[in-house]
Every structure is written in C-alpha cells, then in structure tokens.
C-alpha cells in the first residue's frame, strides 16, 4: 500500500509543471486587457477635456490628443520589434 502512495506522489509531481504552462498566456491576456482599458481611459479623458471649459484647456487637450496617437503607435512598434526578434 505504501508503494501505491509513492507512485501517486510521483505522478502528481510529474503533473505539476504541466499545470503551470498556461500561466504566461493568462498573463498576456491580463496585460492586454489592462492596455485596452488604459487606452479607453485616455480616449475618455480626451473627450471629457474637450467638453468642459477651463483655463489651459487647449494645451491639455492637445497633449491628450497627441498621446492618443503616439502611445498606440509606440506600443505597436514595440510589439513588432519583439515579434521580429523572436522573444
């Protein structure tokens, strides 16, 4: 009976690394969702600044508008670089 327990422990030890493999995929999905939420928040902030009146609105609006264009392009370039480099 002790042999069966040892066999089971070895089998469970062999299965543990397989269970850990999907973790990087989940991490990539979480990072993607966070990135999408960040970009949506940035676009929403641009819209809110465009709709309200206050001193210095033009400068903040232009900065947000620039970020709405530059940040996604920058992220796309980084992703393509890592994809091409094989990482």
C-alpha positions as CSV (number, residue, x, y, z in Angstrom):
1,X,0.0,0.0,0.0
2,X,2.9,2.4,0.7
3,X,4.2,1.7,-2.8
4,X,0.9,2.9,-4.3
5,X,1.1,6.2,-2.3
6,X,4.7,6.8,-3.5
7,X,3.6,6.1,-7.1
8,X,0.8,8.6,-6.7
9,X,3.1,11.2,-5.3
10,X,5.5,10.8,-8.2
11,X,2.6,11.0,-10.7
12,X,1.3,14.2,-9.0
13,X,4.8,15.6,-9.1
14,X,5.0,14.9,-12.8
15,X,1.7,16.7,-13.5
16,X,2.5,19.9,-11.6
17,X,4.8,21.5,-14.3
18,X,2.1,20.9,-17.0
19,X,-0.4,22.8,-14.9
20,X,1.9,25.8,-14.8
21,X,2.3,26.2,-18.5
22,X,-0.8,28.2,-19.3
23,X,0.2,30.9,-16.8
24,X,2.1,33.1,-19.4
25,X,-0.9,33.0,-21.7
26,X,-3.1,34.3,-18.9
27,X,-0.5,37.0,-18.0
28,X,-0.5,38.1,-21.7
29,X,-4.3,38.3,-21.7
30,X,-4.4,40.3,-18.4
31,X,-1.7,42.7,-19.8
32,X,-3.8,43.1,-23.0
33,X,-7.0,43.9,-21.1
34,X,-5.1,46.4,-18.9
35,X,-3.7,48.0,-22.0
36,X,-7.1,48.3,-23.7
37,X,-8.6,49.8,-20.5
38,X,-5.7,52.3,-20.3
39,X,-6.3,53.4,-23.9
40,X,-10.0,53.7,-23.4
41,X,-9.4,55.8,-20.3
42,X,-7.1,58.0,-22.3
43,X,-9.7,58.5,-25.0
44,X,-12.4,59.2,-22.5
45,X,-10.2,61.8,-20.8
46,X,-9.6,63.5,-24.1
47,X,-13.4,63.6,-24.7
48,X,-14.1,65.0,-21.2
49,X,-11.4,67.7,-21.6
50,X,-12.9,68.6,-25.0
51,X,-16.4,69.0,-23.5
52,X,-15.6,71.2,-20.4
53,X,-14.3,74.8,-20.2
54,X,-11.3,75.8,-18.0
55,X,-8.1,77.7,-18.3
56,X,-5.4,75.8,-20.2
57,X,-7.9,73.5,-21.9
58,X,-6.2,73.8,-25.3
59,X,-2.8,72.7,-24.1
60,X,-4.2,69.7,-22.1
61,X,-6.5,68.7,-25.0
62,X,-3.6,68.8,-27.5
63,X,-1.4,66.8,-25.1
64,X,-4.1,64.1,-24.7
65,X,-4.7,64.1,-28.4
66,X,-1.0,63.6,-29.1
67,X,-0.9,60.7,-26.5
68,X,-4.0,59.2,-28.2
69,X,-2.0,58.8,-31.4
70,X,1.6,58.3,-30.1
71,X,1.0,55.7,-27.4
72,X,-0.8,53.1,-29.6
73,X,1.8,53.5,-32.3
74,X,4.6,53.2,-29.9
75,X,3.1,50.0,-28.4
76,X,2.6,48.6,-31.9
77,X,6.3,49.3,-32.8
78,X,7.5,47.6,-29.5
79,X,5.3,44.5,-30.2
80,X,6.6,44.2,-33.8
81,X,10.2,44.6,-32.6
82,X,9.8,41.8,-30.0
83,X,7.9,39.6,-32.5
84,X,10.7,40.0,-35.1
85,X,13.5,39.4,-32.6
86,X,11.9,36.1,-31.6
87,X,11.3,36.9,-27.9
